[in-house]
Amino acid sequence: MIRPSARTVFGDPVHFLAFGAGAGLAPKAPGTVGSLWGVALAWLTAGWTLPAQILLALVLIVVGFRICGESARRLGEHDHPGIVWDEIAGCYLTLLVAGPEPVWLVAGFAAFRLFDIWKPWPIRDLDHRLHGGAGIMLDDVVAGVYGALVLVALEWISSTSLS
């Protein structure tokens, strides 16, 4: 694995975006650090309407195909660990169903990271079988959906147990 320099990441708009404004340069757990951008986006857009938040999630995903694929091509490595745009989009997708309260943001972050790291079916298959931007993005999109389902279940459980 080639570790690009900060100059490479900050000097190239594609790498800058793919590396989450430098979050992907973290020496340990760059995906986890990048996912924090997804939490920040969820918090910043909490007052938006749901359709606007969904539109942002779709833009992050669609644009991510191109950005992640191009960054990987330039680096010569499929799904370089420093490419974290996919984690940002996936975490934001999970948090679409979260309330703005910190407990739900933390739960959503944890659920997304669990599925992104564990990679249950079909996440692992998507990660290994698809190449380019699609392979980089789709496993995190599915992890985001799985994380959202966990949040919905937890919110349902907490609302029924309080009744």
N, C-alpha and C positions, 0 to 999 in steps of 0.2 A: 504494500500500500504506500502510495506517495502521499506525504503530508504536505499540502500546499502551504506556502508561506502566507503570512498576513498580507504582504504586499500583493501577492497573486489574488487573494480573496478580495481585498479592499480595492484593488486596481482594476477589477473586471466586474461590470454590473451583473453579469450572469452568475458568476461565482458569489458575489456579494449577496444576491437574493437567495441563491441555492443554499448558501451557508448561513442563512438566517441572520444577516448583518453581522457576521462574525461568531455567532453562537456555535457554529459547527467547528470552530477552531479550538473549542474546549478540549484540554488534554484527556479528560476522563468523561465518559457518558455524554458525548455531544448530542445524541438524540434526546436525552432527557433535558439537557439545557435548551435545545431548540424547541422542545415541546412547551417550555415556559412561555415562548412567544405566543403559542396558541392560547394559553391561559390569559395572557395580557390582552390579546385581541378579544377574547370572550368578555373580559371585564370591561374593556373600552367600548364594546358594542352592546352591552347589556341593555341600554336604553333604546336600542333600535327596534324596529318592528321585526317580527319573525321572518316575513318575506325578505327584508333587507339583509338579515343575518344569513339566511339560506343563500341569497344571491352572492354574498361575500364568500361563503363556503364553496360555492360552485366556481367562482372566479379563482379562488386559491387552488382548487383541484385542477381545473382546466389549464390555467397558466402554469401550474406545477409540472404538468406533463412536459411542456417545452423547456422550462427552466432547468428542471432536474436532469432531463435527458441531455440537454446541451452541456451542462456543467460536467456530467459524467463523461460525455464524449471528449470534451477538452482535457479532462484529467486522465483519460484512458483507462478508467476503472468504473465498472457498473456499480451503482449504489455505494459510492464512497461514504464512509461513516460521517464525514463532515457535511454531507448534503443533508440538510435538516428541513428544507421547505416542506417535505412530505410529512414530517412529524408535526410541523406547525399546522398544516391543513388538517391532518387526522385528529389532532387534539382539539382543534377548533370545532370540528365536526361532532366529536363527542360532547363538547360543552354546549352545543346548540340546545340540548334538552335540559341543561343545568340551570338552576336558579342563580342569581348573582351573589348569593351568600357564599362566603369563603368555604364553608364546609362542602358545598356542592362543587365548587371549583376544584378543591383538593381531591374530592372523590372522583371527579371526572378525569382529572390529570392522572391519578393513580390507576383508574380503570383502563384508560388509553395506554399508558405505559405497560401495564400488565400484558395486554393483548399484543402490543407491538413487540415486546421482548419474547413472550411465550410463543407467538405465532401459531395458534391452533388452526386447524383446517378451516377454510382454504387459504389462509394467509400465507403459510409456508409455501404452498404450491404456487401462488401468485408471485411470491418473492423469487422463487427459483426458475419458474418457467417463462416469465415475461421479461423482455429486455427493454432497454431505453427508458424513457420517461414513464411509460405505462407500468413497467415492472417496479420502478422506484415508488411511484405514487399509489398504485392500487392496493398493495398490501397494507399501507397505512390508512387508506380510505376504509377498508374492511375492518381494520382494528378500531377505527373511529366509530364505525357503526356498532361493532360489538360493545365498545365502551359506552355508547349512548344507550344501548339496550340494558346494560347493567344499571346505569343511572336511572332509567325509567323504572326498572324493577325496584331499586332501592327507594326511590321517591314514592312509589305505590305502597311498598311495605311500611315506610315511615308514616304515610298519611292514613293507612288503615289501622295501624297500631295505636295511633293517637286518637282515633275516633271512639 
